[in-house]
Amino acid sequence: MNQSAEKKYFIFITLLYFTISLLGILHHELWLDEAHHWLLALDSNSFSELFYNMRHEGHPMLWNILLFLLTRITDNPFGMQLLHIVLSTLTVSIFLRKSPFSILFKVLFVFGYFMLFEYNLISRNYILGLLFLFLALGLYRQRKEKFLLYVFWLVLAANIHLMFTVVSLALLLLFTIENKKNLLRYTSGYLVFAAGLFLLVVQLFPAIDSIFLNRTQDIPLYERFTKGFISLFKGLVTIPDFRTIHFWNSNLVVNYSKPVAAVIGLLLYALPLLLFYKRKATLLFTYTALFGVQCFFFITQLGATRFDGINYIILITALWIDHYHVYRIRNNINRDFARRTALYLLLLLQFSSGLIAYMYDYWKPFSSGKQVAAFLTQHRLSNMETVTLFCEGTIIAPYLDKRPFFLCTNRNQGLCNWEQNCNTAITDSQLIALLATHSEQNSDFIFITARNITQNPENTISLKELTHLSPCIVRNTNYYIYRVTRIITKPIPHEKTIARF
């Protein structure tokens, strides 16, 4: 295929990707993390307030800074979703133009699970990490001549998420070893990278002692080790459990047996040896990055599919740079056949999972925030106060004109305070008592919860179930909507005393 035809083909794929993505976000409802970061930006009145509100996030600030600027223009959360698919489309266009793979490889990757669904329809910061990483890889052939720009993209990727920090460090380590005799030539680039790492530490330092790290202390040591093996398996063998609507963040094999998934994950560490036999540079990058990610999972114990996907991205990155390190090896026909077979099986698996996940999200509600707002508007209840126990209100808030009242914090708010010590594991009677107390301030309000309250309320309030929303992809977000009304008891009149003479 000549360059002109190839260019037209890539333009067509890019436009197709954007169109499919646009249709996807029109049918995608925000879940907790998406809504939280949108509200974090929207409800911050200044950059200083934004930085203060982010102190326990555990994420660098670039994505939230972009959202902050966007919220000065619009308060509609669709703006965030549109920005996100513009960024994902830009990322895809760079991959299509710059990566050294075949057209089939590119199409299968672009419309695979992570690029079509996880890092596309769900608006989070990960797409920025991919964008900057692909910009750096686009310069890989010229990394020596354009080292400063190469490092600039790497340091931006590192300042998106710690997982991308690992990948950036592995690429820089590879460059250092390859050019150890001429490192003084690249001093300015290393200084830029060091400054970027310092900036990263400054941003993350307030969250070091947050609940995200403290919650892992009681996990047995063997479980902490196997987390990374399972993550490698889930990132490469991405088979969500589509037998249930709650497929997101699930894996069919893991649901069947975690030990089996952990063992297969451990064996998958041999895959780079099959793919990059005798290419020491590629193997060095791959195993350095995988080891760094293993450490990340050991420390944090984060297990969602969006985190597992970094293993897949490491593999794609390794294949990309391997194109510039490869040399011919005699009598390797059988090995090359096995290599291609393994690669395309993984790509086809990712492609199939991506299409199924996309269709699920198209036809089924991802979470119920938009449904709640629609129900309240339809039944002319949107002017009433909306009350939730805790972060259920965060999913709902972007679709309402006002902020819900959180019983846990005893105030109106939108974003979810991760550091807030809120006991949500309370009994029905304790919850009813909280509702009764709030009814002293407002005698008639809407209460939204994932809980089916079966206990009869006290005589002080009336609790009427208005609806139970249809099941959503995100577990425990098909909310019950109740109307709570305070019962005002009239005093019993005293009997008149009849005087006896």
C-alpha positions in Angstrom: 0.0 0.0 0.0 1.5 3.4 -1.0 1.8 6.3 1.4 -1.2 8.2 0.0 -3.6 5.2 0.3 -2.2 4.4 3.8 -2.8 8.0 4.9 -6.4 7.9 3.7 -6.9 4.6 5.4 -5.6 5.9 8.7 -7.8 9.0 8.4 -10.8 6.7 7.9 -10.0 4.6 10.9 -9.5 7.7 13.0 -12.8 9.2 12.0 -14.5 5.8 12.5 -13.0 5.6 16.0 -14.2 9.1 16.9 -17.7 8.4 15.6 -18.0 5.2 17.5 -16.6 6.9 20.6 -19.1 9.8 20.3 -22.0 7.3 20.1 -20.6 5.5 23.1 -20.4 8.5 25.4 -23.9 9.5 24.5 -24.9 6.2 26.1 -22.4 6.2 29.0 -23.4 7.4 32.5 -20.7 8.7 34.8 -19.7 6.4 37.7 -18.2 7.5 41.0 -14.6 8.3 40.0 -15.6 10.1 36.8 -18.2 12.2 38.7 -15.8 12.9 41.6 -13.1 14.4 39.5 -15.6 16.4 37.5 -17.0 17.8 40.7 -13.6 18.3 42.2 -12.8 20.7 39.3 -16.3 22.2 39.1 -16.7 23.0 42.9 -13.2 24.5 43.2 -13.3 28.2 42.9 -9.5 28.7 42.3 -6.4 26.8 41.5 -5.3 26.9 45.1 -8.6 25.5 46.3 -8.3 22.8 43.6 -4.8 21.8 44.8 -6.1 21.7 48.4 -9.1 19.6 47.5 -6.8 17.1 45.7 -4.4 16.6 48.6 -5.7 13.1 49.3 -6.3 12.0 45.7 -3.0 10.1 45.1 -3.0 11.4 41.5 -0.9 14.1 39.8 -2.9 17.2 38.9 -2.8 17.6 35.1 -6.1 15.9 34.4 -7.9 17.9 37.1 -6.3 21.1 35.8 -7.7 20.5 32.4 -11.1 19.8 33.9 -10.8 23.0 36.0 -10.3 25.0 32.9 -13.1 23.2 31.2 -15.5 23.9 34.0 -15.0 27.6 33.7 -16.7 27.2 30.3 -19.4 24.7 31.0 -21.0 22.8 34.0 -22.3 20.0 31.8 -20.4 16.8 32.5 -20.7 15.9 28.8 -18.0 18.4 28.2 -15.6 16.2 30.1 -16.6 13.2 28.1 -16.2 15.0 24.8 -12.8 16.3 25.9 -11.8 12.7 26.8 -12.7 11.1 23.4 -11.0 14.0 21.6 -7.8 13.0 23.6 -8.3 9.3 22.9 -8.8 10.0 19.2 -5.7 12.1 19.2 -3.9 9.2 20.9 -5.2 6.7 18.3 -4.2 8.9 15.4 -0.6 9.1 16.8 -0.5 5.3 17.2 -1.8 4.8 13.7 0.7 7.2 12.1 3.8 6.5 14.2 3.7 2.9 15.3 5.6 0.3 13.2 2.9 -2.3 13.1 0.8 -3.8 10.3 -2.6 -2.3 9.6 -4.3 -5.4 11.0 -2.3 -5.1 14.2 -3.2 -1.4 14.5 -6.9 -2.0 13.9 -7.1 -4.8 16.5 -5.3 -2.7 19.1 -7.3 0.5 18.5 -10.6 -1.3 18.7 -9.5 -3.5 21.6 -10.9 -3.5 25.1 -8.6 -0.8 26.5 -8.5 1.7 23.7 -12.2 1.3 22.8 -13.8 0.9 26.2 -11.7 1.2 29.3 -9.5 4.2 28.4 -12.0 5.8 26.0 -15.7 5.7 27.2 -14.7 6.1 30.9 -13.3 9.6 31.4 -10.2 9.3 33.5 -6.6 10.5 33.4 -5.1 7.4 31.9 -5.7 8.5 28.3 -3.2 11.4 28.9 -0.6 8.9 30.0 -1.1 6.9 26.8 -1.0 10.1 24.7 2.3 11.3 26.1 3.8 7.8 26.0 2.9 7.4 22.3 4.3 10.8 21.6 7.6 9.7 23.1 7.5 6.4 21.3 6.9 8.3 18.0 10.4 9.8 18.6 12.0 6.5 19.5 14.0 6.2 16.3 15.3 9.8 16.8 15.6 9.6 20.6 19.3 10.6 20.6 18.9 13.5 18.2 15.7 14.7 20.0 16.4 13.5 23.5 15.1 16.7 25.2 11.7 16.4 23.5 11.7 12.6 24.1 12.3 13.1 27.8 9.7 15.9 27.9 7.0 13.5 26.7 8.2 10.8 29.1 8.1 13.2 32.1 4.6 14.3 31.2 3.5 10.6 31.0 5.2 10.1 34.4 3.1 12.9 35.9 -0.2 11.4 34.9 -0.1 8.2 37.0 2.5 6.2 38.9 2.0 3.3 36.5 3.2 5.5 33.6 6.0 6.7 35.9 7.2 3.1 35.9 7.1 2.8 32.1 8.9 6.1 31.7 11.6 5.2 34.1 12.1 1.8 32.3 12.5 3.6 29.0 15.0 6.1 30.4 17.0 3.3 32.1 17.2 1.6 28.7 18.5 4.8 27.1 21.0 5.3 29.9 22.5 1.8 29.5 22.7 2.2 25.8 24.4 5.5 25.9 26.4 5.2 29.2 29.6 6.4 27.5 28.1 9.7 26.3 25.7 10.6 29.1 27.2 14.1 29.5 25.7 15.0 26.1 22.2 14.5 27.5 22.6 16.3 30.8 19.8 18.8 30.1 17.3 16.0 29.3 18.1 14.2 32.6 17.7 17.5 34.5 14.3 17.9 32.9 13.3 14.4 34.0 14.6 14.9 37.5 12.6 18.1 37.8 9.6 16.2 36.6 10.1 13.5 39.2 10.4 16.1 41.9 7.2 17.7 40.8 5.5 14.3 40.9 6.7 13.7 44.5 5.5 17.1 45.6 2.0 16.4 44.2 1.7 12.9 45.7 3.4 13.5 49.1 0.2 14.5 50.9 -1.5 11.3 49.9 1.3 8.9 51.0 -0.4 8.2 54.3 -3.9 8.1 52.8 -6.4 5.3 53.1 -5.2 3.9 49.8 -1.9 2.7 51.4 -3.2 2.1 55.0 -5.8 -0.3 53.9 -3.2 -2.8 52.6 -1.4 -3.4 55.9 -3.6 -6.3 57.1 -3.4 -8.3 53.8 -1.3 -11.5 54.1 2.1 -11.3 52.4 1.4 -14.1 49.9 -1.8 -12.4 48.7 0.2 -9.2 48.2 2.6 -11.0 45.9 0.0 -12.8 43.9 -1.9 -9.6 43.2 0.7 -8.6 40.5 0.6 -12.1 38.9 -3.2 -11.9 38.7 -3.0 -8.4 37.3 -0.6 -9.5 34.5 -3.1 -12.2 33.7 -6.1 -9.9 33.6 -4.2 -7.2 31.6 -3.2 -9.7 28.9 -6.0 -12.2 29.0 -8.8 -9.7 29.3 -12.0 -11.8 29.4 -14.6 -9.9 31.5 -17.3 -12.1 33.0 -20.0 -11.2 30.5 -22.4 -13.8 32.0 -23.5 -10.9 34.3 -24.4 -7.3 33.6 -21.8 -6.4 36.3 -18.9 -7.5 34.0 -16.8 -4.4 34.6 -13.6 -5.1 36.6 -14.3 -8.8 36.5 -12.5 -11.6 34.8 -14.1 -14.9 33.9 -11.0 -17.0 34.9 -10.4 -15.1 38.1 -14.0 -15.6 39.1 -13.6 -19.3 38.5 -10.3 -19.6 40.4 -7.9 -17.0 41.6 -5.1 -19.5 42.2 -5.4 -20.7 38.5 -5.2 -17.1 37.3 -2.2 -16.4 39.5 -0.3 -19.4 38.2 -1.1 -18.5 34.6 -0.1 -14.9 35.3 3.3 -16.1 36.7 3.8 -18.3 33.6 3.1 -15.3 31.4 6.3 -13.7 32.6 7.9 -16.0 30.1 6.0 -14.5 27.2 8.7 -11.7 26.6 11.3 -14.4 26.2 9.2 -15.9 23.4 8.5 -12.5 21.8 12.0 -10.9 22.2 14.4 -13.8 22.1 18.0 -12.5 22.1 17.0 -8.9 22.0 18.6 -7.8 25.2 17.5 -4.1 25.0 13.8 -5.0 24.6 14.0 -7.7 27.3 15.6 -5.2 29.7 12.8 -2.7 29.2 10.0 -5.2 29.4 11.1 -7.0 32.6 12.1 -3.7 34.3 8.7 -2.2 33.6 6.9 -5.4 34.6 8.9 -5.6 37.8 8.1 -2.0 38.6 4.4 -2.6 38.0 4.6 -5.7 40.2 6.0 -3.5 43.0 3.1 -1.0 42.4 0.5 -3.7 42.9 2.4 -5.1 45.9 2.3 -1.8 47.6 -1.2 -0.5 46.6 -3.1 -3.8 46.1 -5.2 -2.0 43.5 -7.0 -4.5 41.3 -9.3 -2.8 38.8 -9.0 -3.6 35.1 -7.9 -0.1 34.3 -4.8 -0.7 36.4 -4.2 -4.2 34.9 -4.2 -2.7 31.5 -0.7 -1.2 32.1 0.7 -4.7 31.6 -0.8 -4.8 28.1 0.5 -1.3 27.4 4.0 -2.4 28.5 3.8 -5.3 26.0 2.7 -3.0 23.2 5.5 -0.5 24.1 8.0 -3.4 24.0 6.8 -4.5 20.6 7.1 -0.9 19.4 10.7 -0.3 20.5 11.7 -3.9 19.5 11.1 -2.8 15.9 14.3 -0.6 16.3 16.3 -3.3 18.1 15.5 -6.4 16.1 18.1 -8.2 14.1 17.7 -11.4 12.0 18.3 -14.7 13.6 18.9 -17.8 11.4 16.6 -20.7 11.6 13.9 -18.9 13.7 10.9 -19.7 11.5 9.2 -21.8 14.1 9.8 -19.2 16.8 8.5 -16.4 14.5 5.3 -18.4 13.8 4.8 -19.0 17.6 5.4 -15.3 18.2 2.9 -14.1 15.6 0.3 -16.6 16.8 0.6 -15.6 20.4 0.4 -11.9 19.5 -2.6 -12.1 17.3 -4.5 -14.4 19.7 -4.0 -11.7 22.4 -5.1 -8.9 20.0 -8.2 -10.9 18.8 -9.1 -11.6 22.4 -8.8 -7.9 23.3 -10.7 -6.9 20.2 -13.6 -9.3 21.0 -13.8 -8.1 24.6 -13.7 -4.5 23.6 -16.7 -4.9 21.2 -18.8 -6.8 23.7 -18.0 -4.3 26.5 -18.9 -1.4 24.2 -22.3 -3.0 23.3 -23.1 -3.6 26.9 -22.4 0.0 27.8 -24.4 1.1 24.8 -27.5 -0.8 25.7 -27.3 -0.9 29.5 -26.9 1.9 32.1 -23.3 2.1 33.4 -24.4 3.7 36.6 -27.7 5.2 37.7 -26.9 8.9 38.3 -28.6 10.0 35.0 -31.6 7.7 35.7 -32.1 9.3 39.2 -32.1 12.8 37.7 -34.5 11.8 34.9 -36.9 10.1 37.4 -36.9 13.2 39.7 -37.5 15.5 36.7 -40.2 13.3 35.2 -42.2 13.1 38.5 -41.6 16.8 39.4 -39.5 16.0 42.4 -36.3 17.7 41.3 -37.0 20.8 43.5 -37.1 18.7 46.6 -33.9 18.2 48.7 -32.0 15.1 47.7 -30.3 13.2 50.5 -27.8 10.3 50.5 -25.8 8.6 53.1 -22.4 9.2 51.6 -20.8 9.0 48.1 -23.9 7.8 46.4 -24.6 11.5 46.1 -21.4 12.0 44.1 -22.7 9.9 41.2 -25.9 11.8 41.2 -24.6 15.4 41.7 -23.4 16.1 38.1 -26.9 15.5 36.8 -28.6 17.7 39.4 -28.8 21.5 39.6 -27.9 21.4 43.3 -25.7 19.4 45.6 -27.1 16.5 47.6 -27.1 16.4 51.4 -24.7 13.8 52.8 -25.9 12.4 56.1 -22.4 11.2 56.9 -20.8 14.6 56.7 -24.0 16.5 57.7 -23.7 19.0 54.8 -24.5 19.5 51.1 -21.6 18.5 48.9 -20.8 16.7 45.6 -17.3 15.3 45.6 -16.5 12.2 47.7 -14.0 12.8 50.5 -11.8 9.7 50.4 -10.2 10.5 53.7 -13.5 11.0 55.4 -14.0 8.3 58.1 -17.6 7.5 57.4 -19.2 4.3 58.7 -21.7 3.2 56.0 -22.1 -0.3 57.4 -25.0 0.6 59.6 -28.2 -1.2 60.3 -31.6 -0.2 58.9 -32.6 1.1 62.3 -29.5 3.3 62.6 -30.2 4.6 59.1 -33.8 5.4 59.9 -32.7 7.2 63.0 -30.4 9.4 60.8 -33.3 10.1 58.5 -35.6 11.0 61.4 -33.0 13.4 62.7 -32.6 15.1 59.4 -36.4 15.4 59.1 -36.2 17.8 62.0 -34.5 20.2 59.6 -36.5 19.3 56.4 -39.8 17.6 56.9 -40.1 16.3 53.3 -37.1 15.1 51.1 -35.9 12.5 48.7 -33.5 9.8 50.0 -31.4 7.8 47.5 -29.6 4.6 48.5 -28.4 1.2 47.2 -30.1 -0.4 50.2 -33.5 -2.0 50.3 -34.8 -0.7 53.6 -37.1 -3.5 55.0 -37.5 -2.3 58.6 -40.5 -0.2 59.4 -39.6 3.3 60.3 -40.3 4.9 63.6 -43.5 6.8 64.2 -41.7 10.1 63.5 -41.2 9.6 59.7 -43.0 8.0 56.8 -40.7 6.1 54.3 -42.3 5.5 50.9 -40.4 3.7 48.2 -40.9 5.5 44.9 -38.9 3.2 42.6 -36.1 0.8 42.3 -33.9 1.6 39.3 -32.9 -1.1 36.8 -29.6 -2.9 37.3 -26.5 -1.1 36.1 -23.1 -2.3 35.0 -21.4 -0.8 38.0 -22.4 -3.0 41.0 -24.6 -1.5 43.7 -25.7 1.6 41.8 -29.2 0.5 40.9 -30.6 2.8 43.6 -33.8 2.8 45.6 -35.5 6.2 45.7 -37.5 6.9 48.8 -39.6 9.9 49.8 -39.2 10.7 53.5 -41.9 12.7 55.3 -41.9 13.7 58.9 -45.0 12.7 60.8 -46.4 15.6 62.8 -48.5 14.2 65.6 -51.2 16.4 66.9 -51.4 16.7 70.7 -54.4 14.9 72.2 -56.8 17.5 73.6 -57.3 17.3 77.4 -60.8 16.4 78.5 -62.7 19.2 80.1 -63.0 18.8 83.8 -66.6 18.9 84.9 -67.0 20.6 88.2 -69.0 18.7 90.8 -70.9 20.7 93.3 
